[in-house]
Amino acid sequence: MLSSSIQSILIILLFAFCNNCQSQTLDNDYVAIVSADKMNVFYIGLDNPITAGITGIPASQITANIVGCDATITPTEPGKYVVRAKSPGKATMTLSGKNTEGKLITQTREFRVKYIPDPTTIGGKNGGKISAGEWKLTNQVQMVNISDGGWQCTCIKF
């Protein structure tokens, strides 16, 4: 079994190679990393998973808070959180923990908060009428496509 400091270092190294990471040196020996697991934006009404850590501080001793866009943050396990927002704009996440000397290490990270894009037909229309000929050519509806977001929508009626 790996010690907690080795586990923390391995997690931080993993974070450093992800696409949606932002890190900031806060002290000579401490780096805080906040990563949106699916996108670099939060979508209103969806669970938006976050992974967060500070080098040298066990994940179980880190706290995360969020303000703006009527957002909430819920821990799911050490170093993992889910953010849910209710309005568009910008939300600021604060990650903090105490180092071995008792000094508070803090970083803030701003995220854009957006509505889920409207669904579109295969033909690319965003509303209005579609002719029977156009419908016969497409015969299906393409729902929300959030690039690399991992969310799927199901057409419940057409």
PLY file of the C-alpha trace (Angstrom):
ply
format ascii 1.0
element vertex 158
property float x
property float y
property float z
element edge 157
property int vertex1
property int vertex2
end_header
0.00 0.00 0.00
1.32 3.44 -0.94
1.75 6.12 1.70
-0.65 9.09 1.51
2.14 11.46 0.42
3.13 9.16 -2.47
-0.56 8.82 -3.42
-0.89 12.62 -3.39
2.15 13.01 -5.62
0.86 10.40 -8.07
-2.56 12.09 -8.21
-0.96 15.49 -8.81
1.23 14.07 -11.60
-1.87 12.56 -13.18
-3.64 15.93 -12.98
-0.68 17.67 -14.63
-1.20 15.64 -17.80
-4.96 16.14 -18.18
-6.39 18.52 -20.79
-8.54 20.70 -18.56
-6.12 21.46 -15.74
-5.00 24.75 -14.33
-2.24 24.86 -11.78
-0.71 27.73 -9.89
2.36 27.79 -7.65
1.14 29.16 -4.34
4.19 28.71 -2.18
7.69 27.44 -2.90
6.64 23.85 -2.23
2.86 23.77 -2.86
0.83 23.62 -6.06
-2.96 23.60 -6.16
-4.64 21.96 -9.14
-8.31 22.14 -10.11
-9.55 20.08 -13.04
-13.00 20.00 -14.59
-13.27 16.29 -15.43
-15.57 16.63 -18.45
-15.36 20.20 -19.73
-13.76 23.51 -18.91
-17.25 24.94 -18.42
-20.12 24.09 -16.08
-23.54 23.33 -17.56
-26.67 24.47 -15.73
-28.72 21.63 -14.27
-26.08 18.92 -14.85
-23.63 17.25 -12.49
-20.24 18.76 -13.35
-17.48 16.59 -11.82
-14.32 18.25 -10.48
-11.02 16.78 -9.31
-8.94 18.97 -7.01
-5.75 18.69 -5.02
-2.84 20.54 -3.46
0.61 18.96 -3.48
1.78 17.97 -0.01
-1.71 18.14 1.50
-3.83 14.98 1.78
-7.03 15.18 -0.27
-9.07 14.42 2.87
-7.79 17.69 4.43
-8.71 19.96 1.49
-11.92 21.97 1.34
-13.61 23.36 -1.75
-16.17 26.15 -1.93
-17.91 27.84 -4.84
-19.64 31.21 -5.28
-21.60 32.65 -8.17
-24.34 31.39 -10.50
-26.22 29.96 -7.52
-23.79 27.01 -7.71
-23.29 24.31 -5.11
-20.37 21.95 -4.61
-20.67 18.51 -3.05
-17.74 16.25 -2.13
-18.11 12.70 -3.46
-14.80 11.31 -2.17
-11.47 12.84 -1.15
-10.31 15.05 -4.03
-13.54 14.61 -6.02
-16.52 16.97 -6.13
-19.71 17.61 -8.10
-20.74 21.17 -9.00
-24.33 22.09 -9.92
-25.19 25.58 -11.12
-28.57 27.25 -11.61
-27.81 30.39 -13.64
-25.35 31.45 -16.37
-22.28 33.60 -15.79
-19.07 32.93 -13.89
-18.54 30.86 -10.77
-15.41 30.99 -8.63
-14.17 27.85 -6.91
-11.83 28.17 -3.91
-9.63 25.26 -2.92
-7.80 25.42 0.42
-5.86 23.31 2.88
-3.22 23.72 5.57
0.38 22.72 4.96
2.55 20.93 7.53
3.44 24.27 9.17
-0.23 25.16 9.55
-0.16 27.85 6.84
-3.34 28.07 4.77
-2.74 27.39 1.07
-5.56 28.74 -1.15
-6.27 28.98 -4.86
-9.28 30.28 -6.75
-10.36 29.18 -10.20
-13.04 30.79 -12.32
-15.37 28.70 -14.49
-17.88 29.79 -17.11
-21.43 28.57 -16.50
-23.63 28.04 -19.54
-27.01 26.67 -20.51
-27.05 23.29 -22.24
-27.15 23.94 -26.01
-30.53 23.55 -27.69
-31.09 20.28 -29.54
-31.08 20.44 -33.32
-32.39 18.22 -36.08
-29.97 16.38 -38.32
-30.75 19.03 -40.91
-29.34 21.64 -38.54
-32.59 23.50 -37.75
-32.97 25.01 -34.30
-36.73 25.39 -34.37
-39.66 26.05 -36.60
-41.37 23.75 -39.02
-39.75 21.00 -41.01
-41.28 19.76 -44.25
-42.33 16.12 -44.69
-39.64 15.78 -47.35
-36.93 17.04 -45.01
-38.19 14.73 -42.25
-38.17 11.69 -44.52
-34.59 12.45 -45.47
-33.40 12.70 -41.86
-35.87 10.35 -40.09
-34.22 11.07 -36.75
-33.37 13.83 -34.31
-29.88 14.63 -33.09
-29.95 15.76 -29.50
-27.52 17.96 -27.56
-23.93 17.49 -28.63
-21.57 18.76 -25.94
-18.07 18.21 -27.27
-16.28 15.65 -25.08
-18.77 16.26 -22.27
-19.88 12.69 -21.97
-23.52 13.65 -21.44
-26.14 11.98 -23.59
-29.71 12.98 -24.20
-32.53 10.78 -25.39
-35.25 11.85 -27.76
-38.48 11.02 -25.91
-40.90 12.03 -28.67
-40.86 13.00 -32.35
0 1
1 2
2 3
3 4
4 5
5 6
6 7
7 8
8 9
9 10
10 11
11 12
12 13
13 14
14 15
15 16
16 17
17 18
18 19
19 20
20 21
21 22
22 23
23 24
24 25
25 26
26 27
27 28
28 29
29 30
30 31
31 32
32 33
33 34
34 35
35 36
36 37
37 38
38 39
39 40
40 41
41 42
42 43
43 44
44 45
45 46
46 47
47 48
48 49
49 50
50 51
51 52
52 53
53 54
54 55
55 56
56 57
57 58
58 59
59 60
60 61
61 62
62 63
63 64
64 65
65 66
66 67
67 68
68 69
69 70
70 71
71 72
72 73
73 74
74 75
75 76
76 77
77 78
78 79
79 80
80 81
81 82
82 83
83 84
84 85
85 86
86 87
87 88
88 89
89 90
90 91
91 92
92 93
93 94
94 95
95 96
96 97
97 98
98 99
99 100
100 101
101 102
102 103
103 104
104 105
105 106
106 107
107 108
108 109
109 110
110 111
111 112
112 113
113 114
114 115
115 116
116 117
117 118
118 119
119 120
120 121
121 122
122 123
123 124
124 125
125 126
126 127
127 128
128 129
129 130
130 131
131 132
132 133
133 134
134 135
135 136
136 137
137 138
138 139
139 140
140 141
141 142
142 143
143 144
144 145
145 146
146 147
147 148
148 149
149 150
150 151
151 152
152 153
153 154
154 155
155 156
156 157
